[in-house]
């Protein structure tokens, strides 16, 4: 082989190696993205609060991926103290996180698991919208608008949305 052929061959091998390496990282990036859960929310609402001490938030969080996740926090401009509550044996208690199963859903509903907003900065009225941000262990955070409903409102069949 002459020097020119050797250089051409070396350049071709370097280019092939570079493409293979970048291809591998792209595949792993795509694979990591495919593993990240994709969350959607339906039926989000808040009954009109009676006072500025507390309010409840209800919704269905659907995990449309093969990876289980956890709801770990909720934030909102309307309150500095949002808590995730579970209800067991008709008793409510704050928890650090709630499971959102793979290809499943987490139902936050009256009489069951829910989000509590404590110490409201203002008092929303029926027809208003309250923004909250849901944070997860793996999925990207999502902003949700809660429709403020009548105090007696109860979502019927929110899984149909």
Buried (B, 14 or more C-beta within 10 A) or exposed (E): EEEEEEEEEEEEEEEEEEEEEEEEEEEEEEEEEEEBBBBEBBBBBBBBBEEBEBBBBBBBBBBEBEBBBBBBBBBBEBBEEBBBBBBEEEEBEEEEBBEBEEEEBBBBBEEEBBBBBEEBEEBBEEEBEBEBBBBBBBBEEBEBBBBBBEEEBEBEEBEEE
